């Protein structure tokens, strides 16, 4: 009996201990839970309230309208066209492949378009709208809208697309836009959130790329209520963004069209500068291409056609092409010698057809030589030996310094892709570049624009402009931003004696307007329109002694890539210069025969403001000039003027 009582008491004690332990554990758990609830509800209440609000309200970006580009007359050269596109939202569409298969029964989509859409769908969140195709016809959009019940997740939208009404005329200047790529994003430390929008377009080349931040504008925002899956429930409010800035270029669209048409299918470049403000009136590179193809998505075949031709249509030769300037560089050598006082205008140099340096002969282009020539005659007849002689006397460092003073071998800051610096070499450059001393033979080659010397057509036009005005004319491409005039490029007076500049101008006048001038066939006979210039022919091959003895091959007998470059620089009118010009025709042959006639037509078009009249040409050339100008494929830029269009 006593044993049973003891067992009962022991059992009660065990139950009491268990109860105490369980009660303590429960009390501890309740205490921890209470502390955590207090932390969540009191200490972190504000933080979680904010998180809950952010989960409920999302902010979406509204792409701004891209800025419009105009020429100097107000003609639109880059605009935003309203276009219809079809988008898909993956979370609403279910299986994207099946959804696209149903869509292709209604609208025609090639395999490349479908694959691109599927790739973008996989890259983005399920609720992000992805563009399948844009620039759709109204009939296609209407068909999609009517069949919406059987196309879940697919819907038509109205958007904006960049359009270039002047097509190839402005391709190298304006450039084009295209979708943001991973490469584009990798170049930016802090990319604009706009760039994360699928297929958002940014400038890829030309002004579109260089002035991207101005043209892009600022994004707007809209606050939307979304559910847990991110689907939009309703729009709460909207703040419109800031459209991109409108830019007016200095280019004259009519002249630009004329320049592209006149260069035709030549691999060539030309630049026309206004001498009052340094405005780039026209800057043409040929052949060109249609930038609209890149906006729409260029086909593999079209892109291959642009990249596999030796004429390099995608390259802007006017600012990227660096060419030996040939005899056009003699203007630099002559001016350097005059400024250094090593020659006088009346001093003559004897030209027997070559200059001997050691056991090597440096030949003149005229095999029999020019005899005694002074400064004006040396420019007029483009005597090489004269410049070999004075080049040795003045030295390469003085020549290079004068070249840079006239705008060669320096970077001109234009909002264009890959603007080249050219090269005005001197002793220090060769030592740094090759670890070698400069040789006298290097100076002789440089004095006639061969050897290491390189210049772009833009730089040659600047050189001509500075000689014509005596000012440090700087090329300007942006005339105004949102109506605000940009700084003039008129430039301050050059540190060159005016009398020496006048002597060079006299020589350029003789090149075109004297009986023995190399550019006489391209003279202008209209009153007050006379042109002064300098021809140039730069070699791209070495002429061997054997070839010289047997007779130098004519350019037309050589393969295209081994022919000389043809160059011409000019200003006009002679008495009161208004424009400066440079023309380079790759492998075109002689500058007087090929580049000078083009330069004359472009100069007259710039001066007259219209297709030049026949009576501006000599009678011997008038009929051919009229026929040539009549056959040019010109367009009227006024047919797509800015009047009344505004923003799309």
Backbone torsions as a table, in degrees:
resi	resn	phi	psi	omega
1	UNK	NA	-47.3	178.6
2	UNK	-63.4	-36.7	178.7
3	UNK	-63.0	-41.9	179.1
4	UNK	-64.1	-37.9	179.9
5	UNK	-66.0	-40.8	179.6
6	UNK	-64.9	-40.2	179.6
7	UNK	-63.2	-38.2	179.6
8	UNK	-67.0	-41.4	179.2
9	UNK	-63.7	-42.2	178.7
10	UNK	-61.8	-41.4	179.3
11	UNK	-63.0	-40.0	179.3
12	UNK	-65.1	-38.9	179.0
13	UNK	-63.9	-40.8	179.7
14	UNK	-62.8	-42.2	179.4
15	UNK	-63.5	-39.1	179.4
16	UNK	-63.0	-43.1	179.4
17	UNK	-63.3	-42.1	-179.5
18	UNK	-63.3	-41.3	-179.9
19	UNK	-62.7	-40.9	179.7
20	UNK	-64.0	-43.3	180.0
21	UNK	-64.1	-47.1	-179.7
22	UNK	-63.1	-42.4	179.0
23	UNK	-62.9	-41.1	179.1
24	UNK	-63.8	-40.9	179.8
25	UNK	-63.7	-42.4	179.6
26	UNK	-65.0	-39.3	178.8
27	UNK	-65.1	-41.1	178.3
28	UNK	-62.7	-45.2	179.5
29	UNK	-60.8	-43.8	179.7
30	UNK	-63.5	-36.8	179.0
31	UNK	-66.7	-45.3	178.2
32	UNK	-61.3	-44.0	179.7
33	UNK	-61.9	-40.0	179.6
34	UNK	-65.8	-41.9	178.0
35	UNK	-62.1	-42.9	-179.6
36	UNK	-65.4	-40.1	179.0
37	UNK	-65.0	-39.0	177.6
38	UNK	-64.0	-39.7	179.5
39	UNK	-63.6	-43.5	-178.9
40	UNK	-69.3	-41.2	-172.5
41	UNK	-86.6	-23.4	-176.1
42	UNK	-114.7	-60.3	-173.9
43	UNK	-65.7	-46.8	-176.0
44	UNK	-104.4	18.0	-175.7
45	UNK	-60.0	-44.6	-177.3
46	UNK	-63.9	-41.0	-178.7
47	UNK	-63.2	-46.5	-177.8
48	UNK	-73.3	-28.1	174.6
49	UNK	-63.7	-40.2	178.3
50	UNK	-66.1	-43.2	179.6
51	UNK	-63.3	-40.4	179.2
52	UNK	-63.4	-40.0	-180.0
53	UNK	-65.6	-41.4	179.7
54	UNK	-66.4	-34.1	178.1
55	UNK	-69.2	-28.2	-176.8
56	UNK	-88.5	-33.5	-177.1
57	UNK	-115.4	123.3	175.7
58	UNK	-110.0	151.8	175.6
59	UNK	-111.6	122.3	179.4
60	UNK	-110.4	145.1	-179.9
61	UNK	-84.3	143.8	174.6
62	UNK	-109.9	115.2	-179.2
63	UNK	-60.9	134.6	178.8
64	UNK	-80.3	162.1	174.3
65	UNK	-72.9	132.6	-179.3
66	UNK	-72.5	145.2	-179.5
67	UNK	-61.8	150.1	-179.8
68	UNK	-92.4	146.5	176.5
69	UNK	-109.9	135.4	-179.5
70	UNK	-125.6	156.6	170.6
71	UNK	-86.8	-176.1	-174.7
72	UNK	-67.8	-19.9	178.6
73	UNK	-94.9	-0.1	180.0
74	UNK	92.0	8.8	176.4
75	UNK	-77.6	137.6	-179.6
76	UNK	-72.8	129.5	177.4
77	UNK	-119.8	-9.6	171.4
78	UNK	-153.4	125.1	-172.7
79	UNK	-139.9	172.7	176.8
80	UNK	-109.3	115.6	177.2
81	UNK	-96.7	138.5	173.6
82	UNK	-69.6	133.8	179.1
83	UNK	-142.5	156.9	179.0
84	UNK	-98.0	138.9	178.0
85	UNK	-138.3	164.8	179.6
86	UNK	-118.2	128.8	-178.3
87	UNK	-120.5	161.3	178.8
88	UNK	-133.9	139.6	173.9
89	UNK	-113.2	115.6	-170.6
90	UNK	-60.5	-40.7	-176.0
91	UNK	-65.8	-25.2	178.7
92	UNK	-90.9	-22.5	-173.6
93	UNK	-86.5	-19.5	-175.7
94	UNK	79.2	-120.2	178.3
95	UNK	-80.1	111.6	-176.8
96	UNK	-60.9	-36.9	-178.4
97	UNK	-64.2	-44.0	178.0
98	UNK	-66.0	-39.1	179.6
99	UNK	-62.5	-42.3	179.6
100	UNK	-70.0	-33.8	177.3
101	UNK	-62.6	-40.4	177.1
102	UNK	-66.0	-38.4	-179.0
103	UNK	-64.6	-39.1	-177.6
104	UNK	-66.5	-14.6	175.3
105	UNK	-76.6	-18.1	-178.7
106	UNK	-101.6	-40.2	-178.8
107	UNK	-126.6	151.3	-176.6
108	UNK	-84.4	116.3	177.1
109	UNK	-128.1	128.9	179.5
110	UNK	-78.5	167.8	-176.5
111	UNK	-61.7	-36.1	-179.0
112	UNK	-63.7	-40.7	178.9
113	UNK	-65.4	-43.5	179.9
114	UNK	-63.8	-43.9	-179.6
115	UNK	-63.6	-41.1	179.4
116	UNK	-63.5	-40.5	179.2
117	UNK	-64.6	-43.6	179.4
118	UNK	-62.9	-38.2	179.2
119	UNK	-64.0	-42.0	179.9
120	UNK	-70.4	-35.9	178.4
121	UNK	-60.6	-42.1	-179.2
122	UNK	-68.7	-27.8	-176.1
123	UNK	-78.7	-23.4	-172.2
124	UNK	-111.9	164.6	-179.6
125	UNK	-61.7	155.3	-174.6
126	UNK	-61.8	-27.5	-176.0
127	UNK	-94.0	-0.1	-179.8
128	UNK	-82.0	125.9	177.0
129	UNK	-67.9	131.5	179.9
130	UNK	-116.9	130.7	-179.7
131	UNK	-74.5	125.8	176.1
132	UNK	-84.8	-49.4	-179.6
133	UNK	-155.5	147.8	176.0
134	UNK	-125.2	-177.4	-175.0
135	UNK	54.9	43.0	-179.7
136	UNK	-83.6	151.2	176.0
137	UNK	-73.9	154.7	-179.3
138	UNK	-59.4	-38.1	-179.8
139	UNK	-61.0	-39.6	179.9
140	UNK	-68.8	-43.0	179.2
141	UNK	-62.7	-43.1	179.1
142	UNK	-62.3	-38.7	179.4
143	UNK	-63.6	-40.0	178.3
144	UNK	-66.6	-41.9	-179.1
145	UNK	-63.5	-42.7	-178.9
146	UNK	-64.8	-34.9	-176.8
147	UNK	-97.1	22.0	-177.9
148	UNK	-53.8	-39.9	-178.5
149	UNK	-59.1	-29.2	-179.1
150	UNK	-99.9	7.3	178.7
151	UNK	-126.8	61.7	-178.8
152	UNK	-60.8	138.1	179.0
153	UNK	83.8	-7.4	-179.5
154	UNK	-113.5	131.7	-177.2
155	UNK	-150.2	150.3	174.2
156	UNK	-82.3	148.9	177.0
157	UNK	-138.5	161.4	174.2
158	UNK	-106.8	126.2	179.9
159	UNK	-134.8	-166.8	178.4
160	UNK	-121.9	145.5	178.6
161	UNK	-137.4	141.5	-179.2
162	UNK	-73.1	140.0	179.3
163	UNK	-139.0	140.6	-179.0
164	UNK	-116.6	95.8	-173.4
165	UNK	-64.4	-23.3	179.7
166	UNK	-89.3	-2.4	175.4
167	UNK	54.5	-128.5	-174.8
168	UNK	-63.8	-20.1	-176.9
169	UNK	-58.7	-35.9	-175.5
170	UNK	-114.0	13.3	-174.0
171	UNK	-58.0	-43.2	-176.7
172	UNK	-80.6	-17.3	180.0
173	UNK	-90.8	-60.9	-177.0
174	UNK	-72.9	-35.3	-175.5
175	UNK	78.8	-146.6	179.9
176	UNK	-159.0	165.8	176.8
177	UNK	-107.2	163.4	177.1
178	UNK	-161.4	167.7	-179.0
179	UNK	-61.0	146.4	177.2
180	UNK	-63.6	131.5	179.5
181	UNK	-107.1	167.2	175.4
182	UNK	-60.9	-33.8	178.5
183	UNK	-65.1	-41.7	177.5
184	UNK	-59.2	-44.7	-178.4
185	UNK	-66.9	-33.6	-178.0
186	UNK	-67.2	-21.2	-178.8
187	UNK	-84.3	-7.8	-175.3
188	UNK	-109.7	133.4	178.1
189	UNK	-76.1	-41.3	-178.1
190	UNK	-133.3	77.7	-174.3
191	UNK	-65.1	144.7	174.9
192	UNK	-59.2	132.6	178.2
193	UNK	-54.0	-26.3	177.4
194	UNK	-55.8	-32.5	-174.9
195	UNK	-69.5	-11.0	178.8
196	UNK	-85.6	-10.5	179.5
197	UNK	-69.4	129.8	-179.1
198	UNK	-54.7	130.1	177.9
199	UNK	63.2	19.3	174.0
200	UNK	-64.1	135.6	-172.7
201	UNK	-103.0	138.4	176.6
202	UNK	-130.5	165.0	178.6
203	UNK	-67.0	134.6	-179.3
204	UNK	-105.0	-35.7	-179.7
205	UNK	-143.5	169.6	172.9
206	UNK	62.0	-154.3	-179.9
207	UNK	-59.8	-36.4	179.4
208	UNK	-55.6	-38.4	-179.2
209	UNK	-83.4	-45.5	-174.6
210	UNK	-68.1	-30.0	179.3
211	UNK	-111.0	31.6	-175.6
212	UNK	-55.8	-47.0	-175.9
213	UNK	-64.5	-37.3	176.9
214	UNK	-68.0	-44.2	-175.1
215	UNK	-74.2	-29.2	-174.5
216	UNK	-68.2	-40.4	-176.0
217	UNK	80.9	-170.3	-178.7
218	UNK	-115.7	140.0	-176.5
219	UNK	-70.0	147.0	168.3
220	UNK	-91.4	176.0	179.6
221	UNK	-137.2	154.7	171.0
222	UNK	-138.4	135.2	177.8
223	UNK	-92.7	126.9	-178.0
224	UNK	-128.4	147.8	175.4
225	UNK	-92.4	129.9	-178.2
226	UNK	-126.7	158.4	175.2
227	UNK	-89.9	-173.7	-175.4
228	UNK	-62.3	-27.8	-179.6
229	UNK	-83.6	-5.9	179.6
230	UNK	93.3	4.5	-179.8
231	UNK	-77.0	140.1	-177.7
232	UNK	-71.8	128.8	176.5
233	UNK	-96.6	-48.2	178.4
234	UNK	-162.1	159.8	175.4
235	UNK	-95.5	128.0	-176.5
236	UNK	-90.5	-46.1	175.2
237	UNK	-159.8	168.9	-175.0
238	UNK	-141.7	137.1	174.1
239	UNK	-122.2	113.4	-178.7
240	UNK	-67.0	145.8	179.9
241	UNK	-82.1	-172.2	179.7
242	UNK	-104.5	118.8	179.8
243	UNK	-60.2	156.3	176.0
244	UNK	-64.2	158.8	-179.9
245	UNK	-70.6	143.6	173.1
246	UNK	-87.0	130.8	-177.8
247	UNK	-114.0	134.9	173.3
248	UNK	-108.8	123.3	178.9
249	UNK	-88.5	165.5	178.7
250	UNK	-83.3	-7.1	-175.2
251	UNK	-68.4	139.9	171.6
252	UNK	-94.7	112.7	-174.2
253	UNK	-60.5	-37.4	179.0
254	UNK	-65.2	-43.9	177.5
255	UNK	-65.8	-41.0	-179.7
256	UNK	-60.9	-43.6	177.3
257	UNK	-62.4	-42.2	178.5
258	UNK	-62.3	-41.8	-179.3
259	UNK	-63.5	-46.0	179.5
260	UNK	-63.4	-40.6	-179.9
261	UNK	-66.8	-38.9	-177.7
262	UNK	-70.4	-35.9	177.1
263	UNK	-69.8	-27.3	175.3
264	UNK	59.8	-132.1	-178.2
265	UNK	-95.6	7.5	175.9
266	UNK	-64.5	150.2	169.2
267	UNK	-85.8	96.2	-166.2
268	UNK	-152.8	172.2	177.4
269	UNK	-150.4	152.1	178.7
270	UNK	-149.8	147.7	178.9
271	UNK	-135.8	134.5	174.8
272	UNK	-122.1	124.9	-179.6
273	UNK	-114.0	139.0	169.4
274	UNK	-81.6	132.0	-173.7
275	UNK	-85.4	-12.7	-179.6
276	UNK	-74.7	-46.5	-177.0
277	UNK	-119.9	0.5	-175.9
278	UNK	78.1	12.0	-178.0
279	UNK	-62.4	135.4	172.6
280	UNK	-80.8	103.8	-178.3
281	UNK	-77.6	-30.3	178.9
282	UNK	-159.7	142.1	178.4
283	UNK	-147.6	100.2	-169.6
284	UNK	-111.3	142.5	174.2
285	UNK	-132.7	131.1	-173.9
286	UNK	-129.1	145.8	-6.0
287	UNK	-72.5	162.7	-178.5
288	UNK	-109.7	-166.1	-178.6
289	UNK	-151.5	167.0	-179.8
290	UNK	-92.7	109.2	-178.4
291	UNK	-66.1	-21.3	-180.0
292	UNK	-62.2	-26.8	179.2
293	UNK	-65.8	-32.3	-179.9
294	UNK	-74.6	-35.2	178.6
295	UNK	-64.3	-41.9	-177.0
296	UNK	-78.3	-17.9	-175.4
297	UNK	104.9	93.9	-173.6
298	UNK	-70.2	142.4	179.9
299	UNK	-76.0	159.9	179.2
300	UNK	-61.0	-40.6	-178.7
301	UNK	-65.1	-42.8	179.9
302	UNK	-66.5	-39.6	-179.2
303	UNK	-68.5	-39.6	178.1
304	UNK	-63.0	-37.7	178.9
305	UNK	-63.3	-31.2	-179.9
306	UNK	-79.8	-29.0	-174.2
307	UNK	-96.8	-15.5	-174.9
308	UNK	-102.1	7.7	176.2
309	UNK	-98.2	141.2	179.2
310	UNK	-68.2	-11.2	-178.9
311	UNK	-80.5	-7.9	172.5
312	UNK	49.5	64.0	-178.1
313	UNK	-64.9	-23.5	-179.6
314	UNK	-77.7	-15.2	-179.1
315	UNK	-87.3	135.5	174.8
316	UNK	-86.6	89.8	-174.3
317	UNK	-62.4	-24.2	-176.8
318	UNK	-65.9	-29.1	-179.8
319	UNK	-121.2	-20.7	-179.1
320	UNK	-96.6	-30.2	-176.0
321	UNK	-73.0	120.9	177.7
322	UNK	-109.0	116.4	-173.2
323	UNK	-122.5	149.3	168.1
324	UNK	-61.1	123.3	-174.6
325	UNK	-73.7	-7.9	177.8
326	UNK	58.5	-144.2	-173.2
327	UNK	-68.5	-13.3	174.9
328	UNK	-63.8	-23.9	-179.7
329	UNK	-74.2	-14.4	178.7
330	UNK	-61.1	-25.0	174.9
331	UNK	-61.0	-39.2	179.6
332	UNK	-68.0	-49.0	-178.5
333	UNK	-60.5	-43.9	-179.7
334	UNK	-63.5	-44.1	-178.5
335	UNK	-67.5	-37.4	176.9
336	UNK	-62.8	-41.3	-179.9
337	UNK	-67.9	-39.4	177.6
338	UNK	-64.1	-45.6	-178.6
339	UNK	-65.8	-34.1	179.5
340	UNK	-79.9	-10.7	178.2
341	UNK	75.7	21.0	-179.0
342	UNK	-89.1	-10.7	174.9
343	UNK	-137.9	161.4	170.7
344	UNK	-118.8	158.2	-177.5
345	UNK	-58.5	-32.5	-175.5
346	UNK	-91.9	-9.7	-179.9
347	UNK	-64.9	138.5	-178.5
348	UNK	-111.2	153.5	174.3
349	UNK	-122.4	137.8	179.8
350	UNK	-85.1	125.9	179.9
351	UNK	-116.0	104.3	175.8
352	UNK	-89.5	2.7	-177.8
353	UNK	111.4	-5.5	178.5
354	UNK	-165.2	164.1	170.7
355	UNK	-126.7	130.5	-176.6
356	UNK	-95.7	128.1	177.3
357	UNK	-126.9	105.4	-173.7
358	UNK	65.2	-126.8	177.9
359	UNK	-100.1	15.1	-178.0
360	UNK	-115.9	142.5	177.1
361	UNK	-106.4	131.8	172.4
362	UNK	-104.6	114.4	-168.4
363	UNK	-88.6	151.1	169.0
364	UNK	-87.6	155.0	179.9
365	UNK	-64.2	-28.0	177.9
366	UNK	-93.7	113.0	-170.7
367	UNK	-57.7	-40.4	-178.7
368	UNK	-83.4	-4.0	179.4
369	UNK	84.6	174.3	-177.9
370	UNK	-112.3	-2.4	-176.5
371	UNK	74.0	-148.8	178.3
372	UNK	-78.4	125.7	178.4
373	UNK	-133.4	141.9	173.5
374	UNK	-99.8	-170.3	-174.8
375	UNK	-59.5	-53.1	-177.8
376	UNK	-61.2	-44.0	-179.1
377	UNK	-66.4	-33.4	-179.7
378	UNK	-65.4	-37.0	176.0
379	UNK	-75.1	-43.5	-178.9
380	UNK	-56.2	-44.2	-175.8
381	UNK	-104.3	-1.0	177.9
382	UNK	56.1	51.7	-178.6
383	UNK	-74.2	121.0	-179.9
384	UNK	-71.4	-41.9	-175.0
385	UNK	-60.7	-37.5	177.5
386	UNK	-55.4	-41.5	-176.6
387	UNK	-81.3	-28.4	169.8
388	UNK	-58.3	-44.8	-176.0
389	UNK	-66.6	-52.5	-176.0
390	UNK	-74.4	-24.8	177.0
391	UNK	-63.9	-41.1	176.4
392	UNK	-62.1	-38.1	-175.4
393	UNK	-73.7	-39.4	-176.6
394	UNK	-83.6	-30.1	177.0
395	UNK	87.3	150.3	-173.7
396	UNK	-67.7	-33.5	-178.5
397	UNK	-64.6	-39.3	176.8
398	UNK	-69.2	-37.6	178.6
399	UNK	-64.7	-45.4	-179.4
400	UNK	-64.0	-40.0	179.1
401	UNK	-63.4	-40.8	177.9
402	UNK	-66.9	-38.9	178.3
403	UNK	-58.4	-46.0	-179.7
404	UNK	-66.9	-34.8	178.6
405	UNK	-65.0	-30.0	179.9
406	UNK	-92.3	4.4	173.6
407	UNK	100.2	6.3	177.4
408	UNK	-95.5	148.2	178.5
409	UNK	70.6	17.8	177.9
410	UNK	-131.1	156.9	-179.7
411	UNK	-87.4	127.0	174.8
412	UNK	-100.5	121.7	-169.6
413	UNK	-81.6	85.8	175.2
414	UNK	-111.4	147.7	179.5
415	UNK	-77.2	60.7	179.0
416	UNK	-127.7	160.6	-177.1
417	UNK	-75.6	133.4	170.4
418	UNK	52.6	53.5	176.9
419	UNK	-69.2	121.8	-174.6
420	UNK	-82.5	158.3	178.8
421	UNK	-98.7	-13.9	-173.6
422	UNK	63.7	-159.8	-179.0
423	UNK	-156.3	122.4	171.8
424	UNK	-114.0	87.5	-169.6
425	UNK	-73.9	151.0	172.6
426	UNK	-141.7	-172.8	-176.1
427	UNK	-62.4	-44.6	-178.4
428	UNK	-62.7	-38.8	-179.9
429	UNK	-61.7	-46.6	-176.8
430	UNK	-66.1	-36.6	179.4
431	UNK	-66.1	-41.2	-180.0
432	UNK	-72.0	-37.2	-174.9
433	UNK	-80.3	-43.1	-173.9
434	UNK	-118.0	-7.6	-176.7
435	UNK	67.7	28.2	-177.4
436	UNK	-126.6	155.8	175.7
437	UNK	-79.7	150.2	176.5
438	UNK	-71.2	138.3	-179.0
439	UNK	-107.8	156.9	178.0
440	UNK	-60.2	-37.8	178.4
441	UNK	-61.1	-33.4	175.8
442	UNK	-62.5	-39.6	179.8
443	UNK	-65.6	-42.0	-179.7
444	UNK	-61.1	-44.2	178.2
445	UNK	-63.9	-44.4	-178.1
446	UNK	-65.4	-32.4	-175.7
447	UNK	-64.3	-21.5	177.4
448	UNK	-111.8	18.9	174.5
449	UNK	76.5	27.5	176.1
450	UNK	-117.9	-164.7	-179.6
451	UNK	69.8	-127.6	-175.2
452	UNK	-83.9	-13.2	-173.4
453	UNK	-67.7	133.2	177.3
454	UNK	-138.2	145.0	178.6
455	UNK	-147.6	148.5	174.3
456	UNK	-91.6	158.1	175.1
457	UNK	-55.8	-37.3	177.4
458	UNK	-60.3	-45.5	-179.5
459	UNK	-64.2	-38.0	178.8
460	UNK	-65.6	-36.8	176.5
461	UNK	-66.6	-39.5	177.3
462	UNK	-63.5	-42.6	177.1
463	UNK	-56.5	-47.4	179.6
464	UNK	-63.2	-40.0	179.9
465	UNK	-64.1	-40.4	-178.9
466	UNK	-71.1	-36.4	175.6
467	UNK	-65.9	-40.6	-177.1
468	UNK	-67.8	-35.4	-173.5
469	UNK	-104.1	-24.2	-172.9
470	UNK	75.1	12.6	179.1
471	UNK	-117.9	158.1	178.5
472	UNK	-81.1	64.8	-179.0
473	UNK	-57.9	129.9	179.2
474	UNK	-116.7	128.1	-177.5
475	UNK	-64.3	136.4	179.3
476	UNK	-124.1	129.1	179.3
477	UNK	-109.2	-29.8	177.5
478	UNK	-94.6	115.4	179.7
479	UNK	-85.7	-42.5	179.0
480	UNK	-153.7	154.5	175.8
481	UNK	-123.0	115.4	-175.2
482	UNK	51.4	39.9	176.7
483	UNK	84.5	-4.0	-179.9
484	UNK	-91.2	118.3	-178.1
485	UNK	-61.7	137.5	178.4
486	UNK	-92.4	159.9	-176.2
487	UNK	-55.7	141.0	179.2
488	UNK	-71.0	153.0	175.7
489	UNK	-105.4	22.5	-176.7
490	UNK	-57.7	-40.2	175.7
491	UNK	82.8	155.4	177.5
492	UNK	-85.1	162.4	178.3
493	UNK	-57.6	140.5	178.3
494	UNK	-74.0	152.2	175.5
495	UNK	-83.3	60.3	178.8
496	UNK	-135.7	137.6	-178.4
497	UNK	-61.9	126.0	-179.8
498	UNK	-54.2	-35.2	-178.8
499	UNK	-64.8	-35.5	178.9
500	UNK	-71.9	-38.8	174.6
501	UNK	-60.8	-40.8	180.0
502	UNK	-64.2	-35.3	177.7
503	UNK	-65.4	-37.3	177.5
504	UNK	-69.2	-41.3	177.6
505	UNK	-60.2	-40.0	178.7
506	UNK	-60.9	-41.3	177.7
507	UNK	-65.3	-39.9	178.0
508	UNK	-66.1	-35.4	175.4
509	UNK	-61.6	-42.7	-179.3
510	UNK	-66.5	-31.3	179.2
511	UNK	-57.3	-40.6	-173.6
512	UNK	-97.9	-36.1	-167.0
513	UNK	-110.2	-0.4	176.4
514	UNK	-98.6	162.5	-173.0
515	UNK	-62.5	-35.5	-175.6
516	UNK	-101.2	8.6	-178.3
517	UNK	-67.8	142.3	-178.4
518	UNK	-67.7	-20.2	-179.5
519	UNK	-106.6	17.1	-173.8
520	UNK	-59.3	-35.7	-176.7
521	UNK	-65.5	-13.5	-179.7
522	UNK	-110.8	25.9	-179.8
523	UNK	-74.0	162.1	176.8
524	UNK	-110.9	132.1	-176.3
525	UNK	-106.1	-6.7	179.2
526	UNK	-66.8	140.2	-179.4
527	UNK	-58.9	132.2	176.3
528	UNK	74.0	9.4	-177.7
529	UNK	-119.4	8.5	-175.1
530	UNK	-55.9	142.9	-177.0
531	UNK	-111.8	140.5	172.6
532	UNK	-113.7	142.8	-176.1
533	UNK	-161.4	-172.6	176.4
534	UNK	-148.1	126.1	177.8
535	UNK	-80.4	158.5	177.1
536	UNK	-153.6	140.4	175.7
537	UNK	-135.3	115.0	-176.9
538	UNK	-109.7	132.1	-179.0
539	UNK	-76.2	144.9	173.9
540	UNK	-117.8	8.2	-179.4
541	UNK	-142.9	159.8	174.7
542	UNK	-89.3	135.6	176.6
543	UNK	-96.9	116.8	-176.8
544	UNK	-75.3	162.3	177.6
545	UNK	-62.6	-37.0	179.8
546	UNK	-65.1	-42.3	178.8
547	UNK	-65.9	-38.2	-179.7
548	UNK	-66.0	-37.0	179.9
549	UNK	-69.9	-36.5	-178.0
550	UNK	-85.1	-15.2	-176.4
551	UNK	114.7	121.2	-177.5
552	UNK	-65.7	135.5	179.9
553	UNK	-62.7	140.6	172.9
554	UNK	-73.1	149.3	-178.3
555	UNK	-56.9	-40.6	-177.2
556	UNK	-66.9	-14.5	178.5
557	UNK	-93.2	-0.1	-177.8
558	UNK	-106.0	157.3	171.6
559	UNK	-59.4	150.9	-174.8
560	UNK	-52.0	-45.5	-173.8
561	UNK	-71.3	-8.8	179.1
562	UNK	-105.6	1.9	179.1
563	UNK	-79.8	157.5	179.5
564	UNK	-68.0	154.7	170.0
565	UNK	-81.6	143.1	177.8
566	UNK	-105.6	130.5	-176.9
567	UNK	-133.9	153.9	173.2
568	UNK	-156.4	133.2	173.6
569	UNK	-122.0	149.8	-174.9
570	UNK	-160.3	167.0	166.2
571	UNK	-142.5	158.0	-178.6
572	UNK	-161.4	157.9	-15.1
573	UNK	-67.3	159.7	-176.6
574	UNK	-59.9	-44.9	-173.9
575	UNK	-74.4	-32.1	-179.0
576	UNK	-144.9	80.3	-172.4
577	UNK	-57.4	133.0	177.2
578	UNK	-118.7	-29.9	-178.6
579	UNK	-135.8	152.2	172.1
580	UNK	-124.6	151.9	-172.7
581	UNK	-146.6	151.3	171.6
582	UNK	-140.3	138.3	177.5
583	UNK	-130.8	133.5	173.9
584	UNK	-130.2	125.7	175.7
585	UNK	-113.9	113.3	-177.9
586	UNK	-63.3	127.8	177.6
587	UNK	52.1	35.2	-177.3
588	UNK	-85.8	-15.1	-177.5
589	UNK	103.4	-132.4	-176.0
590	UNK	-79.9	138.8	179.1
591	UNK	-65.2	-37.4	-178.7
592	UNK	-69.3	-34.2	-175.5
593	UNK	-85.7	-30.3	-171.3
594	UNK	-112.6	-53.2	-173.8
595	UNK	-78.3	-38.3	-175.9
596	UNK	-62.6	-44.5	177.9
597	UNK	-60.7	-36.3	176.9
598	UNK	-65.3	-45.4	-179.2
599	UNK	-60.6	-39.1	179.0
600	UNK	-62.4	-45.8	179.7
601	UNK	-61.5	-42.6	-178.8
602	UNK	-68.2	-39.5	179.0
603	UNK	-62.9	-45.7	-179.7
604	UNK	-65.7	-38.0	177.5
605	UNK	-62.9	-39.4	179.4
606	UNK	-68.9	-38.3	-177.6
607	UNK	-74.7	-41.9	-178.3
608	UNK	-79.9	-26.6	-175.8
609	UNK	76.5	13.1	178.8
610	UNK	-159.7	177.6	176.5
611	UNK	-59.2	124.4	-173.5
612	UNK	-63.5	146.2	178.5
613	UNK	-74.6	157.0	-178.5
614	UNK	-63.4	-30.2	-175.7
615	UNK	-75.6	1.2	172.5
616	UNK	-80.6	-12.0	-176.4
617	UNK	-103.7	152.1	174.1
618	UNK	-58.5	150.8	-177.8
619	UNK	-57.0	-35.9	-177.4
620	UNK	-66.2	-20.2	-175.0
621	UNK	-116.4	-1.4	-169.6
622	UNK	-65.7	-46.7	-176.7
623	UNK	-62.6	-44.3	-179.6
624	UNK	-65.4	-39.3	179.1
625	UNK	-64.1	-44.1	-179.7
626	UNK	-63.5	-41.0	178.5
627	UNK	-64.0	-44.0	-178.7
628	UNK	-62.4	-44.5	-178.2
629	UNK	-70.4	-35.0	-179.7
630	UNK	-65.3	-31.2	-176.0
631	UNK	-88.3	-1.3	-179.2
632	UNK	-69.2	137.3	178.8
633	UNK	-81.1	79.2	-175.6
634	UNK	-92.4	155.7	176.2
635	UNK	-127.8	158.0	179.1
636	UNK	-96.8	109.4	-179.3
637	UNK	-63.7	-21.4	179.3
638	UNK	-66.4	-15.9	-179.9
639	UNK	-69.9	-17.1	175.6
640	UNK	-126.5	47.6	-177.1
641	UNK	-71.7	170.3	-176.7
642	UNK	-79.8	-11.2	-174.1
643	UNK	-59.8	118.4	172.0
644	UNK	81.3	-4.7	-176.4
645	UNK	-84.3	-48.1	-178.8
646	UNK	60.5	-154.7	-180.0
647	UNK	-87.6	143.1	177.6
648	UNK	-77.6	NA	NA
